[in-house]
Amino acid sequence: MKGEHDFSKAERGRFHRSDAVLTPPVHLEAQVLAFLTARAQARGVSLSELVNALLKKDIELIETAE
């Protein structure tokens, strides 16, 4: 790596996208992942579909409890 870099021709914000949506990674414990993967396969849906459905149900429960 260079000791110094020349930023004299740099353009601030060149790669910034205000409409960009970032999806953070979600890390599941091994046992949770194995269980959910098996359930998703048994239902014939993707893991993402199953997890989203479960989370939506939890959100509904939380909202009704408030």
N, C-alpha and C positions, 0 to 999 in steps of 0.2 A: 504494500500500500504506500502511496506517495506520502511524503512528509507534509506537503502542502497541496491544496487543490485550488484551482482558479475558478472562482464563481463570478467573475466580472461580467460574463455574458448570460448569467442565470436569469430565469424568468420566474418570479414569485407566483405561486398558485397554478403553474402550468398544468399539473395533473389533478388539481382539485376538482371534484364533481359534487356540487351541492345536493344533487338528487340521488347520490349513491346510497344504497342500503347495505349495511354491514350485518352479516349473520354470524353471531358469535358461536364458537364451537361449544357443544354440550358434551360433557364427559360423564358417562354412566359407569357405575361400579360393575365389575365383571358379572356378578350374580344377577343384577338387575337387567343388564343387557341380554344375558342368556335367556332369562325368563321372558322378557318382552319380545325377543326375536322368535322364540318358540310360539308364543301366543299369536304373533303377527303371521307366521307361517301357517298356523292352524286355521286362522281366519281368512287366509288368502289375501292379505293386505301387506303393504310395505311397513317397515318399522316406523318410518316417519308418520305415516297415516295413523297407526295405532297410538303412538306417543302423543300426537296432536289431539286425537279424540279423547284420550285420557286426561290430558291437561285442560281441554275445554270443559270437560265435566267438572274437574276440580275448580276451575274458575267460576262456573255457575254456582257450585256449592258455596264458595267463598262469598260471592256477591249476594246470595240469598241470605247468608248468615249475618251480613253487615246491617 
